Amino acid sequence: MALEFLAALFGPRLRLPGDQVTRIPGAAKKAAAPHAAAIQATLDKISGLPGIADLKQSKRLPRGFGSLMKELLHHVDAYHDTLRQSMGLDVKRPGEPGGTAACYTPPVGVSAIESLNIYRATRPWRDFPDLLKKLVELAQEQYKLIQGSATGKDAEKIRFGGKAVQQGRLAFAKQLHPCPMLDESAGRCRIWEHRPIACRMHHPITAPEWSMPNHAQYPKGVKAKNLRLPVRGQATMSQLDKRLGLELAPFLIAAVPQLVQLNEGQPFNEVGEAPVRMQQDGGVARPANRNVAHAKKFEKDRRKKARKK
């Protein structure tokens, strides 16, 4: 046990490309400071929403949650745009054409508010039942690989930052499962506007193909600039996770199914938002097409034509 502890403490540490720590130059920080302040201000607004901590019981999001998440991600993009310009980063990002090789390593560190925002965006999709099935399969597979890498007596108690999680994540990436949110035919992320901050911050600077987990250079040869949020913003998001008390997995592939289970497949509506009509198969009911020939609004025209005959 002592040898294992010393090996974990002082031995070589396995890092996936998204885990690399990037020191942001002072000049870049200064240029992005207004956007960092805007990020913090929006996070404070989300934290102050009435009833945000009661979500687990109420199953209702506070009014304005969706618009504030949109505002938050807008400021995050502006923050990253400024950093990229200051640091001379002109690279393909995960989820855009030319950068999808990085979409075969699941993002980690997805916060509860991000998972909620993505669930709200994807729940109305026609193929959501298929997406959910795929997410569950992948989450179970990744968890199994992490458990298989555990050396402790209780495989259920695994430290998130420990060796077993890192080895399990690497083994899972090597299986080359594309992110379920990736449209492989279009070569683009389907939730681009809602994608996690873990994806937004990641900027591989080595050859794009090296980010494919089956490449000989993966993971050690891959170099990346990971433009994390300011420490205060990270701390605020962590505190929000605790206040919400949803105990969601930090992996998106697991967090979305957890939200489905928590709310019994129903969307998380905001207070005052009209409830979404559901179909018997669990899908979201679509509005009737009122432009078809048999629609009620064309009844008068049909009667005129009938009289003429």
HUKACOR-V209986 format. One record per residue. N is the residue number from 1. SS is DSSP state (h for helix, s for strand, l for the rest). OMEGA is omega in whole degrees, 0 to 359 (999 if undefined). BURIAL is 1 if it has 9 or more other C-alpha atoms within 8 Angstrom, else 0. Layout:
N&SS&OMEGA&BURIAL / N&SS&OMEGA&BURIAL
This chain:
1&l&180&0 / 2&h&180&0 / 3&h&179&0 / 4&h&180&0 / 5&h&180&0 / 6&h&179&1 / 7&h&179&1 / 8&h&184&1 / 9&h&187&0 / 10&h&182&0 / 11&l&179&0 / 12&l&184&0 / 13&l&179&0 / 14&l&179&0 / 15&l&171&1 / 16&l&184&1 / 17&h&181&1 / 18&h&181&1 / 19&h&183&0 / 20&l&181&1 / 21&l&181&0 / 22&l&175&0 / 23&l&181&0 / 24&l&181&0 / 25&l&182&0 / 26&h&181&0 / 27&h&179&0 / 28&h&177&1 / 29&h&182&1 / 30&h&180&0 / 31&h&183&1 / 32&h&185&1 / 33&h&179&0 / 34&h&179&0 / 35&h&176&1 / 36&h&178&1 / 37&h&179&0 / 38&h&176&1 / 39&h&182&1 / 40&h&180&1 / 41&h&180&0 / 42&h&176&1 / 43&h&177&1 / 44&h&177&1 / 45&h&179&1 / 46&h&179&1 / 47&h&183&0 / 48&l&179&0 / 49&l&181&1 / 50&l&177&0 / 51&l&182&0 / 52&h&181&1 / 53&h&182&0 / 54&h&187&1 / 55&h&183&1 / 56&h&180&1 / 57&h&186&0 / 58&h&185&0 / 59&l&179&1 / 60&l&177&1 / 61&s&177&1 / 62&l&177&1 / 63&l&178&1 / 64&l&181&0 / 65&h&183&1 / 66&h&181&0 / 67&h&178&0 / 68&h&176&1 / 69&h&176&1 / 70&h&178&0 / 71&h&181&1 / 72&h&183&1 / 73&h&174&1 / 74&h&180&0 / 75&h&177&1 / 76&h&178&1 / 77&h&179&1 / 78&h&177&1 / 79&h&181&1 / 80&h&178&1 / 81&h&180&0 / 82&h&178&1 / 83&h&180&1 / 84&h&180&1 / 85&h&181&1 / 86&h&183&1 / 87&h&179&0 / 88&l&181&0 / 89&l&177&0 / 90&l&185&0 / 91&l&176&0 / 92&l&181&1 / 93&l&176&1 / 94&l&177&1 / 95&l&177&1 / 96&l&181&1 / 97&l&182&1 / 98&l&182&1 / 99&l&188&1 / 100&h&176&1 / 101&h&179&1 / 102&h&181&1 / 103&h&177&1 / 104&h&172&1 / 105&l&185&1 / 106&l&177&1 / 107&l&179&1 / 108&s&181&0 / 109&l&179&0 / 110&l&184&1 / 111&l&181&1 / 112&h&182&1 / 113&h&177&0 / 114&h&180&1 / 115&h&178&1 / 116&h&181&1 / 117&h&180&1 / 118&h&178&1 / 119&h&179&1 / 120&h&181&1 / 121&h&186&1 / 122&h&184&1 / 123&l&180&1 / 124&l&182&1 / 125&l&177&0 / 126&l&183&0 / 127&l&181&0 / 128&h&178&1 / 129&h&178&1 / 130&h&178&0 / 131&h&181&1 / 132&h&179&1 / 133&h&180&0 / 134&h&179&1 / 135&h&180&1 / 136&h&180&1 / 137&h&182&0 / 138&h&179&1 / 139&h&178&1 / 140&h&180&0 / 141&h&180&1 / 142&h&179&1 / 143&h&179&1 / 144&h&180&0 / 145&h&177&1 / 146&h&178&1 / 147&h&180&1 / 148&h&180&0 / 149&h&182&1 / 150&l&180&1 / 151&l&181&0 / 152&l&181&0 / 153&l&183&0 / 154&l&182&0 / 155&l&179&1 / 156&l&182&0 / 157&l&183&0 / 158&l&179&1 / 159&l&187&0 / 160&l&181&0 / 161&l&184&0 / 162&l&184&0 / 163&h&183&1 / 164&h&180&1 / 165&h&180&1 / 166&h&179&1 / 167&h&178&1 / 168&h&177&1 / 169&h&180&1 / 170&h&180&1 / 171&h&179&1 / 172&h&179&1 / 173&h&181&1 / 174&l&178&0 / 175&l&174&0 / 176&l&173&1 / 177&l&175&0 / 178&l&175&0 / 179&l&180&1 / 180&l&179&0 / 181&l&181&0 / 182&s&172&1 / 183&s&186&1 / 184&l&182&0 / 185&l&179&0 / 186&l&182&0 / 187&l&183&1 / 188&s&179&1 / 189&s&180&1 / 190&l&180&0 / 191&l&186&1 / 192&h&182&0 / 193&h&184&0 / 194&h&188&1 / 195&l&184&1 / 196&l&176&1 / 197&h&178&0 / 198&h&177&1 / 199&h&182&1 / 200&h&186&1 / 201&l&190&1 / 202&s&182&1 / 203&s&177&1 / 204&s&182&1 / 205&l&172&1 / 206&l&182&0 / 207&l&184&0 / 208&h&183&1 / 209&h&178&0 / 210&h&181&1 / 211&h&174&1 / 212&l&184&1 / 213&l&178&1 / 214&l&179&0 / 215&l&183&1 / 216&l&182&0 / 217&l&183&0 / 218&l&0&1 / 219&l&191&1 / 220&l&183&1 / 221&l&182&0 / 222&l&176&1 / 223&l&183&1 / 224&s&171&1 / 225&s&180&1 / 226&s&187&1 / 227&l&183&1 / 228&l&177&0 / 229&l&175&0 / 230&l&185&0 / 231&h&181&0 / 232&h&178&0 / 233&h&177&1 / 234&h&181&1 / 235&h&180&0 / 236&h&179&1 / 237&h&177&1 / 238&h&178&1 / 239&h&177&0 / 240&h&177&1 / 241&h&181&1 / 242&h&181&1 / 243&h&180&0 / 244&h&176&1 / 245&l&182&0 / 246&l&179&0 / 247&l&180&0 / 248&l&175&1 / 249&l&179&0 / 250&l&177&1 / 251&s&182&1 / 252&h&183&1 / 253&h&178&1 / 254&h&185&1 / 255&h&181&1 / 256&h&176&1 / 257&h&177&1 / 258&h&179&1 / 259&h&176&1 / 260&h&180&1 / 261&h&182&0 / 262&h&183&0 / 263&l&176&1 / 264&l&176&0 / 265&l&181&1 / 266&l&175&0 / 267&l&173&1 / 268&l&180&1 / 269&l&173&1 / 270&s&174&1 / 271&l&180&0 / 272&l&180&0 / 273&l&181&0 / 274&l&179&0 / 275&l&179&0 / 276&l&178&0 / 277&l&182&0 / 278&s&175&0 / 279&l&181&0 / 280&l&181&0 / 281&l&179&0 / 282&l&178&0 / 283&l&178&1 / 284&s&180&1 / 285&l&181&0 / 286&l&176&0 / 287&l&180&0 / 288&l&177&0 / 289&l&186&0 / 290&l&179&0 / 291&l&178&0 / 292&l&187&0 / 293&l&183&0 / 294&l&180&0 / 295&l&185&1 / 296&h&184&0 / 297&h&178&0 / 298&h&182&1 / 299&h&181&1 / 300&h&180&0 / 301&h&181&0 / 302&h&179&0 / 303&h&178&0 / 304&h&180&0 / 305&h&181&0 / 306&h&180&0 / 307&h&179&0 / 308&h&178&0 / 309&l&999&0
